[in-house]
Amino acid sequence: MSIAKIKAYLIHYTKYRARFESMKKTFRVLGLDFEVISKWDAEEIGDIKVPPYLWEERIASIRNILIANTMCDSKIDYISKLEISTKVNRPFQWMEPRALRKGEISVLLKHYNALLDVAYGLHEYGVIFEDDIFTDEFSKSEFTFCIDEFIEKSGSYMDIAGGAGLESDQSSSNYKLELKYPARTRTNACYALHKKCARQLVDNFFPLCFPIDWHLQWIMSSSNMDGCYWTIKPPLIHGSAQGLVESWRLA
């Protein structure tokens, strides 16, 4: 079993004590010990202004991916979606430069602390959970299968919990994972990665510019990261994506 090769981290907002109690149950079901990343709550964060030129420069490099992601209800393949995206010239208000919310900055810094430990810690792999992950009766076995397949394939990055309507193109498969190229994120609510990948993310993490999912997407794209894996059927329940809890990124 590959679980022994991996260290788990919990990105936690200490104000939400009930979330912590819920996550203890999640980790207990999955059979994982975990380290809590609680430093840098929103109340500890000062304002960070993102220079508009930096936002615009970086958004240009991931624009086609972001537009393609909005076509999640379409049945056409992803490469075709990217080709269509290159022909879309109109501006989108949701891509316009804006200030990062304190909750978003908090999430970014907590993820950075977890990634730093994966990159230079003792374990070969890390799995990072935000504190809105739930389980069902199939989660333990399906999660273990996904981790085993990921490590067997010598994967670098795997999105586990999904979200944002971004689903695998392979709804029917004997495998648990789908290789995605170019590498791209979903919501980063739960993901596993090799320490070499963590170092690549850590080395390019600053300055902060986007919310966590776009931010990691930009690093993946700008550093020409090889393809990554998505779970075909997420083994975990992403609480805020399912409307079970509210995301504290918006704080």
C-alpha positions as CSV (number, residue, x, y, z in Angstrom):
1,M,0.0,0.0,0.0
2,S,1.4,3.4,-1.0
3,I,-0.3,5.4,1.8
4,A,2.8,4.9,3.9
5,K,4.9,6.9,1.4
6,I,2.7,10.0,1.6
7,K,2.3,12.7,4.2
8,A,-1.1,14.5,4.5
9,Y,-1.6,18.2,5.3
10,L,-4.7,20.1,6.3
11,I,-5.2,23.7,5.1
12,H,-7.3,25.0,8.0
13,Y,-8.9,28.3,9.0
14,T,-8.7,28.2,12.8
15,K,-11.9,30.2,13.2
16,Y,-13.9,27.2,11.8
17,R,-13.5,24.7,14.7
18,A,-16.4,22.6,13.4
19,R,-14.5,22.2,10.1
20,F,-11.5,20.8,12.0
21,E,-13.6,18.3,13.8
22,S,-15.2,17.2,10.5
23,M,-11.8,16.9,8.9
24,K,-10.5,14.7,11.7
25,K,-13.3,12.3,10.8
26,T,-12.2,12.5,7.1
27,F,-8.7,11.6,7.9
28,R,-9.7,8.8,10.3
29,V,-11.9,7.3,7.5
30,L,-8.9,7.5,5.1
31,G,-6.5,6.1,7.6
32,L,-4.2,9.1,7.4
33,D,-2.2,11.0,10.0
34,F,-2.0,14.7,9.1
35,E,-0.2,18.0,9.9
36,V,-2.4,21.1,10.4
37,I,-1.4,24.2,8.5
38,S,-3.1,27.0,10.4
39,K,-0.6,29.9,10.3
40,W,-1.7,32.9,8.2
41,D,-5.4,33.1,8.9
42,A,-7.2,36.0,7.1
43,E,-7.0,38.1,10.3
44,E,-3.2,38.0,10.2
45,I,-3.0,39.2,6.5
46,G,-2.3,42.7,5.4
47,D,-3.4,44.1,2.0
48,I,-1.5,42.9,-1.0
49,K,-1.9,44.9,-4.2
50,V,-1.4,43.1,-7.5
51,P,0.1,45.4,-10.1
52,P,-2.3,45.4,-13.1
53,Y,0.5,44.8,-15.5
54,L,1.5,41.6,-13.6
55,W,-2.0,40.3,-13.7
56,E,-2.5,41.1,-17.4
57,E,0.9,39.6,-18.3
58,R,0.2,36.3,-16.4
59,I,-3.5,36.0,-17.5
60,A,-2.4,36.1,-21.1
61,S,-0.4,32.9,-20.6
62,I,-3.3,30.9,-19.2
63,R,-6.2,32.7,-20.9
64,N,-6.9,29.9,-23.4
65,I,-6.9,27.3,-20.6
66,L,-9.3,29.3,-18.5
67,I,-11.7,29.9,-21.4
68,A,-11.5,26.1,-22.4
69,N,-12.4,25.3,-18.7
70,T,-15.7,27.3,-19.1
71,M,-16.8,24.7,-21.8
72,C,-17.1,22.0,-19.2
73,D,-20.6,21.0,-20.4
74,S,-19.4,20.5,-24.0
75,K,-18.6,16.9,-25.1
76,I,-15.8,18.0,-27.5
77,D,-12.2,17.0,-26.6
78,Y,-10.0,19.4,-24.6
79,I,-7.6,20.1,-27.5
80,S,-10.5,21.3,-29.6
81,K,-11.6,23.5,-26.7
82,L,-8.2,25.1,-26.6
83,E,-8.3,25.7,-30.3
84,I,-11.6,27.4,-30.0
85,S,-10.3,29.5,-27.1
86,T,-7.5,30.9,-29.3
87,K,-10.2,32.4,-31.6
88,V,-12.1,34.1,-28.7
89,N,-10.9,37.7,-28.7
90,R,-13.5,39.4,-26.6
91,P,-12.6,40.5,-23.0
92,F,-14.1,38.8,-20.0
93,Q,-14.9,40.7,-16.9
94,W,-14.0,37.8,-14.6
95,M,-10.4,38.0,-16.0
96,E,-10.0,41.7,-15.3
97,P,-7.3,42.7,-12.7
98,R,-8.5,42.9,-9.1
99,A,-7.2,42.9,-5.6
100,L,-6.8,39.6,-3.8
101,R,-9.2,39.1,-0.9
102,K,-7.6,38.4,2.5
103,G,-9.1,34.9,2.5
104,E,-7.5,34.2,-0.9
105,I,-4.1,35.4,0.4
106,S,-4.5,33.3,3.5
107,V,-5.2,30.2,1.3
108,L,-2.2,30.9,-0.9
109,L,0.2,31.2,2.1
110,K,-1.1,28.1,3.8
111,H,-0.7,26.1,0.6
112,Y,2.8,27.5,0.2
113,N,3.7,26.3,3.8
114,A,2.4,22.8,3.0
115,L,4.2,22.7,-0.4
116,L,7.4,23.8,1.3
117,D,7.2,20.9,3.7
118,V,6.5,18.5,0.8
119,A,9.4,19.8,-1.2
120,Y,12.0,19.5,1.6
121,G,10.5,17.0,4.0
122,L,11.2,13.3,4.5
123,H,8.3,11.9,2.4
124,E,8.5,11.3,-1.3
125,Y,4.9,12.4,-1.8
126,G,2.4,14.8,-0.1
127,V,-1.3,15.1,-0.2
128,I,-2.9,18.5,0.6
129,F,-6.5,18.8,1.8
130,E,-8.5,22.0,2.3
131,D,-10.9,21.8,5.2
132,D,-14.1,21.2,3.3
133,I,-13.5,17.5,2.2
134,F,-16.0,14.8,3.1
135,T,-16.2,11.1,2.6
136,D,-18.7,8.4,1.8
137,E,-18.7,4.6,2.2
138,F,-16.5,4.2,-0.9
139,S,-14.0,6.9,-0.2
140,K,-11.4,4.9,1.7
141,S,-10.9,2.2,-1.0
142,E,-11.2,4.5,-3.9
143,F,-8.8,7.1,-2.5
144,T,-6.3,4.3,-1.8
145,F,-6.6,3.0,-5.3
146,C,-6.0,6.5,-6.7
147,I,-2.9,7.0,-4.6
148,D,-1.6,3.6,-5.5
149,E,-2.1,4.2,-9.2
150,F,-0.6,7.7,-9.0
151,I,2.6,6.4,-7.4
152,E,2.8,3.3,-9.6
153,K,2.7,5.7,-12.6
154,S,5.4,7.9,-11.0
155,G,3.1,10.8,-11.2
156,S,4.1,14.4,-10.4
157,Y,0.7,16.0,-9.6
158,M,-2.8,14.6,-9.2
159,D,-6.0,16.6,-8.6
160,I,-8.2,14.3,-6.4
161,A,-11.4,16.1,-5.3
162,G,-12.3,18.0,-8.5
163,G,-14.8,20.8,-8.6
164,A,-15.7,23.8,-10.7
165,G,-17.6,21.5,-13.1
166,L,-14.3,20.1,-14.5
167,E,-14.7,16.4,-15.0
168,S,-12.7,13.7,-16.6
169,D,-13.1,13.1,-20.3
170,Q,-13.0,9.4,-19.5
171,S,-16.3,8.7,-17.7
172,S,-15.9,4.9,-18.3
173,S,-12.5,3.4,-17.7
174,N,-10.8,0.6,-15.9
175,Y,-8.3,3.1,-14.5
176,K,-8.9,5.6,-11.7
177,L,-6.8,8.4,-13.2
178,E,-6.7,10.3,-16.5
179,L,-3.5,11.9,-17.8
180,K,-4.1,15.6,-18.6
181,Y,-1.9,17.5,-21.0
182,P,-1.2,20.4,-20.8
183,A,-1.0,20.1,-17.0
184,R,-3.9,22.0,-15.3
185,T,-5.6,22.4,-12.0
186,R,-9.3,22.1,-11.0
187,T,-9.8,23.7,-7.6
188,N,-6.9,22.5,-5.5
189,A,-9.3,21.4,-2.7
190,C,-7.3,18.1,-2.5
191,Y,-4.3,17.2,-4.5
192,A,-1.3,14.9,-4.3
193,L,2.2,15.6,-5.6
194,H,5.8,14.4,-5.7
195,K,8.4,16.4,-3.9
196,K,10.1,17.4,-7.1
197,C,6.8,19.0,-8.3
198,A,6.4,20.7,-5.0
199,R,9.9,22.2,-5.4
200,Q,8.9,23.5,-8.8
201,L,5.8,25.2,-7.4
202,V,7.6,26.6,-4.4
203,D,10.5,28.0,-6.5
204,N,8.0,30.0,-8.6
205,F,5.4,30.8,-6.0
206,F,6.1,34.5,-5.4
207,P,5.0,37.2,-6.1
208,L,1.4,36.4,-5.4
209,C,-1.0,37.3,-8.2
210,F,-4.1,35.0,-8.5
211,P,-6.3,32.9,-6.3
212,I,-4.7,29.5,-5.6
213,D,-6.2,27.5,-8.6
214,W,-5.2,30.1,-11.2
215,H,-1.9,30.7,-9.4
216,L,-0.8,27.1,-9.6
217,Q,-2.1,26.9,-13.1
218,W,0.1,29.8,-14.1
219,I,3.2,28.2,-12.5
220,M,2.4,24.9,-14.3
221,S,2.1,26.7,-17.6
222,S,5.0,29.1,-17.3
223,S,7.4,26.3,-16.2
224,N,6.2,23.9,-18.9
225,M,5.2,21.3,-16.4
226,D,4.6,17.9,-17.9
227,G,1.0,16.5,-17.9
228,C,-0.7,15.8,-14.6
229,Y,-3.4,13.4,-13.5
230,W,-7.1,13.9,-12.6
231,T,-9.2,11.4,-10.8
232,I,-11.8,10.1,-13.3
233,K,-14.4,9.8,-10.5
234,P,-13.3,11.8,-7.5
235,P,-13.1,9.5,-4.4
236,L,-13.8,12.5,-2.0
237,I,-16.6,15.0,-1.7
238,H,-15.6,18.6,-2.2
239,G,-17.9,20.3,0.3
240,S,-18.0,23.9,-1.0
241,A,-18.3,22.7,-4.6
242,Q,-21.3,20.7,-3.6
243,G,-22.9,23.5,-1.6
244,L,-22.4,21.6,1.7
245,V,-20.3,24.4,3.3
246,E,-19.2,27.9,2.3
247,S,-15.7,28.6,1.0
248,W,-13.7,30.8,3.3
249,R,-11.5,31.9,0.4
250,L,-14.1,34.7,0.0
251,A,-13.4,36.1,3.4
